Amino acid sequence: MASSAIAGALLNATFDERGLASLVLLATASVLNVEGDAFALSLNGTSTILSSSLPVPTRTFDAHGQPTYRYSAAGDLTVHVAYSVTDAFVSKQLTVSSARHAHNVTNVTLFAGARLLLDGAAPAESVVARSPAGLRDFALFARWSTTGALITARNPFLTATPHGGGGVTLSYEPMMPVAPAAPFSADRAHIGLHLLTQRKMAPPAQPLDEAEHAAMQRCVRAAIAAPQRASSVKINVGWCENDFQIDISTAAGRAEYKRIIDRAASLGIESILFAPRNSESREHRQRTECVSERLSCR
């Protein structure tokens, strides 16, 4: 099957008969060859499907030339692997469908031992950015002398493992069902290239290159569903003024809360989390009666 190419703003990508074949960083014309772009699926905690052992998939293209590969596996399973090229990344998403039986997808390996070679050379080092808060891995960064590669996915519970010679494995454990008429879509993976600055992030941040940090930021921003804003959204949380102690049913309480609202407005805040108490509410009266009744019984 002939290869195909897609151009982005910062990189170009080529695809072969089984997936991503290479990335070209346009700023330097450096070529990152991706050898063995494969995936693996573990079902029900007992069986594993490795794409490299399956027959060559069929390939289709959307209106923008983005490829999707269709694999047939394990009798009743079909796996679609869809790729898309953005300005700085190639994204990869697996969707698993079952024709007859229900399964539990216990593990998804988005990159199963893919080997990364930049202009024919393995990376000088590969580092894993890990969560300091008890989650797992965030991303794997492969480094050459002046160029780096980011491999990550939209999941904070990743397991990213570098192997000798430029190999990389990226997986997570979804524990999600797939059944007839209920396909499972794995979290999207991303791979991209960037130029290293040779400047490390200052503690307490992990010692990542500033370009690696910026690449991860770009990747996260691209996944944000809400529209990007030119300025921040400011909100006043009334709890911080102990507004739960302000009785809004009284004139004094309303005057006090008006001062809070006026002060927030003077600071340019247009929204407030409004949660005062109201002694005239039915719920408040019932709660007060219950408390009084319990006290009278003591």
C-alpha positions in Angstrom: 0.0 0.0 0.0 1.4 3.4 -1.0 2.3 5.9 1.7 0.5 9.2 2.1 1.5 12.6 3.5 -0.3 15.4 5.4 1.1 18.9 5.9 0.6 20.8 9.1 1.8 24.3 10.1 4.9 23.1 12.0 5.3 19.6 10.8 4.5 17.1 8.1 3.4 13.5 8.6 3.6 10.4 6.4 1.7 7.2 6.9 2.3 3.7 5.6 0.1 0.6 5.4 -0.2 0.3 9.2 0.0 3.8 10.6 2.3 6.7 11.3 5.7 6.3 9.5 7.4 9.7 10.0 7.3 13.3 11.2 9.2 16.1 9.6 9.9 19.2 11.7 9.6 22.0 9.1 11.9 24.4 11.1 14.9 22.2 10.6 13.8 19.5 8.0 14.7 16.9 10.6 12.9 13.6 10.0 11.6 11.5 12.9 11.0 7.9 11.7 8.4 6.0 13.7 9.2 2.3 13.3 6.5 -0.1 14.3 3.6 2.2 15.1 1.4 -0.5 16.7 -1.2 -0.8 19.4 -2.3 -3.5 21.8 -5.5 -4.3 23.6 -6.1 -6.5 26.7 -9.6 -7.9 27.0 -11.1 -9.3 30.2 -7.7 -9.4 31.8 -6.9 -12.6 29.9 -6.3 -12.0 26.2 -4.2 -9.5 24.4 -4.5 -8.3 20.8 -1.4 -6.9 19.1 -2.0 -5.0 15.9 1.3 -6.1 14.4 0.1 -9.7 14.4 -3.2 -8.9 12.7 -3.7 -8.9 8.9 -2.9 -5.6 7.1 -5.8 -3.3 7.7 -7.9 -1.5 5.2 -7.3 2.3 5.0 -9.7 5.1 4.2 -9.3 8.9 4.1 -11.7 11.7 5.2 -12.3 14.9 3.2 -9.0 16.4 4.6 -6.9 13.4 3.8 -6.7 12.1 7.4 -6.3 8.3 7.4 -8.3 5.7 9.3 -7.2 2.0 9.5 -9.7 -0.8 10.0 -8.4 -4.0 11.7 -10.4 -7.2 12.2 -9.5 -9.0 15.4 -10.6 -11.9 17.6 -13.5 -13.0 15.5 -16.1 -10.4 16.5 -13.9 -7.3 17.1 -13.1 -4.4 14.8 -10.6 -1.7 15.7 -10.5 1.6 13.9 -7.4 3.7 14.3 -7.9 7.3 13.2 -5.1 9.8 12.8 -5.3 13.6 12.5 -2.6 16.1 12.0 -2.8 19.5 13.7 -0.2 22.4 13.7 2.3 20.7 16.0 1.0 17.1 16.7 -0.2 13.9 15.2 -3.2 12.5 17.1 -4.1 8.8 17.2 -7.4 7.4 18.5 -8.6 3.8 18.8 -12.2 2.8 18.6 -13.1 -0.8 19.4 -16.4 -2.4 18.2 -17.8 -5.8 19.0 -20.3 -7.6 16.7 -21.6 -10.3 19.1 -20.0 -10.4 22.5 -19.4 -8.1 25.5 -15.8 -7.5 26.6 -14.0 -5.5 29.2 -11.1 -3.5 27.8 -8.7 -3.7 30.7 -5.6 -2.2 29.0 -4.9 -0.1 26.0 -1.4 0.3 24.7 -1.5 3.3 22.3 2.1 3.0 21.3 3.4 -0.6 21.6 7.1 -0.5 21.4 7.3 2.1 18.6 11.0 3.0 17.8 11.8 6.7 17.3 14.8 7.6 15.2 15.6 11.2 14.4 17.6 11.4 11.1 18.5 7.8 11.8 19.7 8.3 15.4 18.1 7.0 18.6 17.5 9.7 21.3 20.4 10.6 23.6 18.0 10.2 26.6 14.3 9.9 27.3 12.6 11.2 30.4 9.1 10.6 31.8 7.1 13.5 33.4 5.3 12.0 36.4 2.6 13.3 38.6 3.7 14.5 42.1 0.1 14.0 43.4 -0.2 10.2 43.2 -1.5 9.8 39.7 0.8 8.2 37.1 2.7 9.5 34.1 1.9 12.6 32.1 4.2 12.3 29.1 7.4 10.9 27.7 10.0 13.3 26.2 12.7 11.9 23.9 15.7 14.2 23.5 18.4 14.5 20.8 21.0 17.3 20.8 18.7 20.1 19.6 15.3 18.4 19.0 12.8 16.7 21.2 9.7 14.6 20.8 6.6 14.5 23.0 4.5 11.4 23.4 1.4 11.6 25.6 -2.3 10.9 25.7 -5.4 12.6 27.2 -5.3 10.6 30.4 -3.5 11.4 33.7 -3.1 7.7 34.6 -0.6 6.8 31.8 2.3 4.4 32.0 5.0 5.7 29.8 8.1 3.5 29.4 11.2 4.2 27.3 13.2 1.3 25.9 16.7 1.1 24.5 17.4 2.2 21.0 14.5 4.8 21.0 11.6 2.5 21.8 8.6 3.8 23.6 5.5 2.2 25.1 2.5 4.3 26.2 -0.6 2.6 27.9 -3.4 3.0 30.4 -6.0 0.9 32.0 -9.5 2.0 31.1 -11.5 -0.9 32.5 -14.4 0.0 30.1 -16.9 -2.2 28.4 -17.4 -2.8 24.7 -20.4 -4.5 23.4 -22.7 -4.8 20.3 -24.1 -1.3 19.6 -21.8 0.1 22.3 -18.2 0.7 21.0 -15.4 1.9 23.1 -13.2 4.9 22.1 -9.8 5.1 23.8 -8.3 8.4 25.0 -6.5 10.1 22.2 -2.7 9.9 22.0 -0.4 12.6 20.7 3.1 12.7 19.3 5.0 15.9 18.2 8.4 17.5 17.7 9.9 20.7 19.1 13.3 22.5 19.2 14.9 22.3 22.7 16.0 25.5 24.4 18.6 23.9 26.7 16.9 25.9 29.5 15.5 23.8 32.3 12.4 24.6 34.4 13.2 25.9 37.8 12.4 23.9 41.0 9.9 22.8 42.3 8.9 22.0 38.7 10.4 18.8 37.2 13.6 19.5 35.3 12.0 19.7 31.9 13.3 21.8 29.0 11.2 24.9 28.6 10.3 23.7 25.1 9.0 20.4 26.5 6.9 22.4 29.0 5.5 24.6 26.2 4.8 21.6 24.0 2.7 20.0 26.7 0.9 23.3 27.2 0.0 23.4 23.5 -1.2 19.8 23.6 -3.4 20.5 26.6 -4.8 23.7 25.1 -5.7 21.8 21.9 -7.8 19.4 24.0 -9.8 22.0 25.9 -13.4 22.0 25.0 -14.2 25.5 26.2 -13.3 28.4 23.9 -10.0 30.1 24.6 -10.4 33.6 26.2 -8.1 36.6 25.9 -8.6 37.4 29.6 -9.4 35.5 32.7 -12.9 34.9 34.1 -13.2 36.4 37.6 -15.8 35.1 40.1 -16.3 36.0 43.7 -17.0 33.1 46.1 -19.3 34.4 48.8 -18.2 31.6 51.1 -14.9 33.6 51.5 -16.9 36.4 53.1 -18.8 33.9 55.4 -22.0 34.6 53.4 -23.5 31.5 54.9 -23.8 33.5 58.1 -25.7 36.4 56.5 -29.5 36.1 56.8 -30.7 37.4 53.5 -34.3 37.5 54.8 -33.5 40.5 57.0 -32.9 44.1 55.9 -29.5 44.1 57.6 -28.5 40.9 55.9 -29.5 42.3 52.5 -27.6 45.5 53.1 -24.5 43.5 54.1 -24.7 41.4 51.0 -25.2 44.4 48.8 -21.9 45.7 50.1 -20.2 42.4 49.0 -21.8 42.7 45.6 -20.8 46.4 45.2 -17.2 45.7 46.3 -16.9 42.8 43.8 -18.3 45.0 41.0 -15.7 47.7 41.9 -13.0 45.1 41.2 -14.4 44.2 37.8 -16.0 40.9 39.0 -19.2 40.1 37.1 -20.2 36.8 38.7 -20.7 35.8 42.4 -21.4 32.4 44.0 -24.4 33.4 46.1 -25.2 31.1 49.0 -26.4 33.1 52.1 -28.9 31.6 54.6 -32.5 32.5 54.6 -34.4 32.1 57.9 -37.7 32.5 56.1 -37.2 29.4 54.0 -39.2 26.3 54.8 -36.1 24.2 55.0 -34.5 26.6 57.5 -37.6 26.6 59.7 -37.9 22.9 59.7 -34.2 22.5 60.6 -34.6 25.1 63.4 -37.7 23.3 64.7 -35.8 20.0 64.7 -32.9 21.4 66.6 -35.1 23.1 69.1 -37.1 19.9 69.7 -33.9 17.8 70.2 -32.6 20.4 72.7 -35.9 20.4 74.7 -35.6 16.7 75.1 -32.3 16.9 76.9 
